[in-house]
Amino acid sequence: MTARLFEPLSLDGLTLPNRIIVAPMCQYSAHAGQAGDWHLMHLGQLAMSGAGLLTLEATAISPEARISPTDLGLYSDETELALGRVLDAVRLRAPIPIAIQINHAGRKASSRAPWDGGSQIEPEMPDGWRTEAPSAIAHGEGEVPPHALDSEGLKRIRDGFVETAKRALRIGIDGFELHGAHGYLLHQFLSPLSNQRTDDYGGSLANRMRFPLECFEAVREVVPAGKPVWMRVSATDWVEGGWTLDETVELAHALKRRGSAAIHVSTGGLSTRQEIPLSPGYQVPFAERVKAETGLTTIAVGLITEAAHAESILAEGKADAVSLARAMLYDPRWPWHAAAELGAQVSAPKQYWRCQPRQFKTLFRDTQFGQR
């Protein structure tokens, strides 16, 4: 029997060859939002990994939407041209489906890269800017509070998600993930810790879900039928009084009604007060409940590093796919090794066919060799 991990998965009209997804991973290496040589090297190696889907890092809808001044963006002709060049080169050698994660960082924008401390860059500092969010509540103690968005700002951001999606379509993106997790803008609207509005976008669960759902609907409307659109969510803030799993289930139902192809279930990132009990697969129970109660195709993520563990998650019906980030950075051939361990097959570039180990003679799909 084929390992569940290596069975195809359909997301609307897009069929993935297996259920291993390369998760979005910020690289903090763009110049003025533009992808460059680092992205070509980084995405190139991941595209040859044998995974079923490669997801681009959080991609900003405007300069102010970037997490850091060196974040990737897709909001201008220059950023579109730069990313298009990178993806053209990647696809030429590695025909893997590619998704984009569309993002606005909200109050977590204007931050230094992690290796520079990750702290807020104040608006008056070089490379800094005033952030925006549902409410004028700072992310961390001592930070400059964000500007609370008005109706004009909400429209500008909705339109920004749409324009980024349109640019992504022009450069051949196959799947579209809205970033509603990890404390960024859409998550900030969902959580009562960061959203204390008194208008139609704050207060009740329906109101707090309104803006993320409006952004989803707007993107879904411009993306052609058959191309999947979904959202990544944090199922809990890990803080008392914050966003909860019960609310996540309600959001998943709402997304399903609006044509979401899947839901990508993570946790945390909104509050500096979070307390996360880390362990292998610690977020899988959240994905399991969402899948069980909604039937929506569910992607699990979080300290999934071993092939047997990933296979068990899918075989036991806890999720429909697994998403790997740091494990893929540590081992960009993780899907090859997982296929070898589980007795499955994976695609590999023909230039690498001869590295197939003797004990795994059928590991690489569709290989052929001459007699000389």
C-alpha positions, 0 to 999 in steps of 0.5 A: 500500500502507498504511504498516506504521505505520498498519496496525491491531494487535490486542492480545488483544481490543483492536484499535489503529487504528495501531501508534504508542503514546504511551509512559508519561511521568512528569509529577511533578504529582499531589497525594497521588497524585491526577490534576489539571488538569495531567493533563487538559491533558497527556493531552487533547492526547496523546489527540488525537494520532492515535496508536493507544494512549495509555499513562498514566504510571507509576501507583503501587500505594500511596503508598510505591510512588511514585517521588516524592511528586508521582507519580500513584497509583491506590490509594484511592477518592480517586485513583480518583475523580480519575483517573476524572474526567480520563479521562472528560473525555478520552474525551468528546472523543478516543476513543483506547484508553487503557492504564495502566502499573502500578508500584512504584518499589522502592528508587528511590521517595522521590525528588525530581522531576527538576527538583528534582535527582531525588535521594533524599528521606531517610526522616526528611525531609518528604515522604520515606519508607523504601523497600523492595526485594528486598535492602537495597542502595541505588540510589546511593552515600550513599543510605539502603538500602531495607528488604528485603521479607519474605513478608508484604511480597511478598504486600502488593505482589502484592495492590497490583498486583491492587487497582490493576488492579481500580480501573483496570477500574472507570474503563474502562482498556483495556490493562494494562502492568506496569512491569518496567523502568528500575530499579523494583521488578520490575526490581530482582527480575530483576537480580542487581545489586539482588537478592541474596536467598537464598530462592526469589526470588533467585539463579537466573534462575527465582527472580529471575523468580518475583516479577515473574511472580507479579505478572503472573499475579495481574493477568492473573487479574483482568483479563477475557479479551480485555483485554490485559496485558503487561510493559515490560522493560529488556533489559539493565542496561548493566552487567557482571554485570547483567540480560542480553538472554539473560535477557530472552528467557527472561522473554519466553517465560515471559510468553508462556506466561502469556498476555502480549499483548505485551512492551515492550522498553526498557533500563537504569535500574537502576544508576548505573554504566550506560554507554548508547551513545545513537543513534537506535533504539539499543534496537531490536536488543533488541526485534528479538531478543525478537520473533524468538526468541519471536514475542511481539508486540513494542513497540520504543522509544528515540530513534525520532523520524522517521516513515521510521525508525519505518516501517522498523523495522516494515517490516523485522520488527524490532518490531510497534509503536513507542512514542514519549515525548519525541518526542510531547511535542515534537510532540503531532501526530507521528502526523498528520505521520507519516501525511502523510509516509507517505501514510496516514490518521489520526483527528483531532477534527472541531473540527480538520478544517479545518486539514488541509493542501491537499496532504493532502486525505485525511489525516484520516479520515471528514471531511465539510464543508457547502457554506457 
